[in-house]
Amino acid sequence: MHGFLLRIAKRQEPSPLWRSALVLCGAVLVALAFSILLLALRGISPLEGCRVLVMGAFGSAWALQDCLLKAIPLFLCSLGVAIAFRLQIWNIGAEGQFALGAIGATWAALTFGAQPKFILLPMMILAACSAGGLWAMIPAIFRQWLGANEIIVTLMFNYIAILLLDFLVYGIWRDSSGFPMTPAFSKNAILGTIGTSGIHWGLVHCALLGLLCWLFFRSTRLGYEIKASGDNVQAARYAGMPYNFLVVLVMLLSGALAGWAGFLEVSASVHRLQPSIMVGYGFTAIVVAWLARLNPAGIALTSFLLAGLRAGVENLQLDLQIPAAFGAILEGLMLMTVLAGGFFLSYRIVVRRQT
Amino acid sequence: MRLHLRSSHIIFCALLAVFVFSQPSLATDKDLKIGFVYVSPIGDGGWSYAHDIARQAMDKMPGISTSYVEAVPEGPDSERVMLQMARKKYDLIFATSFGYMDPMLKVANQFPNTIFMHCSGFKTAKNMGNYFGRIYQARYLTGMVAASMSTSKVIGYVAAFPIPEVIRGINAFTLGVQAVQPDASVRVVWTKTWYDPVKEKEAAKSLLDVGADVITQHQDSPGPQEAAQEKGVFSIGYNTDMAKFAPRAHLTAPVWNWLPYYEKIIAEVRAGSWTPRADWPGMAEGVVDIAPFGPMVPQEVQKNVLAKKAAIIAGSEKIFVGPIKDQNGTVRIAEGVVAPDSDLLSMNWLVQGVVGTTE
């Protein structure tokens, strides 16, 4: 009897970039194949479906602009959680930190609305980052000094933050119209667009923060310590690295970045605080961070692609009247296949002939 | 004389030019492309479904093509969807949730040749109108039915958000209840969501637990109806006839019939006579009605309610007529005064007899 034996073996060294790219493309293709099958079941030509999806996402200058706008908050939240993940601190609380950032920025905008733009906007950013950062620091302190699990605490803090936001917009910050939202911000509190494009300056913030983040991990001692401690806590402690301090620091930075995203959402997109800014960026950010393997450039690309998928799915709905649930299925399929594809980056399958 | 004629002629032409060029759309004879933005899936059986029934009927009209995007979150996401529609040269865009107001205003400013219609807000622009229906009239009638069928004198109200639209509905319903049973109370639970069938059902259950024996709702799904049927008590639906979701529990429901209104807007846009304004049609215009009564509603009750309905349509009966007190007992609408629409549109207080807060 001859046969084949399949054996799964762990890869000894990290996968090179080309293999990651190959696996990613393969995963997307598998997801698309399933989606096409589903479209065909609805009687829609697969080619037409793909065309509408891709054109809606990336097929025009407009579409690209929409994707960039949608990717901005996702990128910042994801950059934030990735910093904590480097230290193996599981910050699931970006959603709440985003809410706190929006609240902080709104507080500054409503309190100092008469200040000139060049003073007010930095104040709003400072308030947003402090609020988001301090909010994220609480679970870090609980973890290091009370032994509380940060996954549970950050997760629960999301709900507290969202309810706090609700409490403010339904209560003391409520607009005179009676609707649950603050009054519109003054002109000085609004972050404008770049030139005549529809893209706000948040894109430049993202580029700079992404670069800073990359440099931080590449060239600073603290960045190195975070990476080293993430790889091996015992060894890092033995080497005299300030682990408690690092945990608090990464959560502070993590929360500050999500808070910054909250600032951009109220200042550049919505121009006021309202509950509808909470659409789950903080949760999607976790997926983005993992898909991008915590790499800032990868996070930028993944945020952009996910935003594109969202826009493409809307285009599918509009042009071919496909139900919204189909969009959710497509997005879910993509995430599932890409994450499953990660298996092939850490393991390889060895085929042996049995004799 | 000659000179006079000429100048009047010039004035006439100038006025005509102003009139013609101030019309955002010149779509008189060409085909109309109409887009809808919905906050929940059209399969919700409620709010979006009611709009979509009208959309489907419009789609069959000659020279009209329609499309929609469903389950669009309020906020920046909706802005992107409306932008997509405007760029694709849709002539007329309807967005049917309150949170689409500001995004729509932004998009409307960028696309002056597209006509935008926002449902349930309060802002208008040169090419943006706003509309809603006097569903509170139907709420009052269903309140009468609920009170007639309640023995515990506690009626549960599952409500989405404490905003004027919903508060007005609760107040009208409660006034209807009190017209039949002056000492009954209406207990409100806020879900803070338009569409979350599980949460809506849970909220209804919590009301059943405190003794409510009729459940009504201001949500986008029939979740509360199902909760009532499971407990074996009665319910009043909303948006569409929800009898098929809970046949044993469903008494009636305030329902929407958007088609007559949408047909009117289409005709205006085609004729070039559309103007930006705030519309608030009601039962008399056929936009608002109550669903057929369930078999358990006694004939006597049906007769009373239908008589009241006829009076509302005839205009001889108004809902918000003083004296009406708020929860603290303060008179908010004085004796004999009919509350003006501006007060109704910004209503942010609950009438006496409602158990609940506006936060």
Interface residues (C-beta under 8 A of the other chain):
Chain A: G56 W62 D66 L69 K70 D166 F167 Y170 G171 S177 G178 F179 P180 E265 S269 V270 H271 R272 Q274 P275 S276 I277 V279 R310 A311 E314 N315 Q317 L318 D319 Q321 P323 A324 A325
Chain B: G35 P41 I42 G43 S67 Y68 V69 E70 A71 V72 P73 E74 G75 P76 D77 E79 R80 V81 L83 Q84 M85 R87 K88 F98 G99 D102 F122 F161 P162 I163 P164 K192 S346 M347 N348 E359
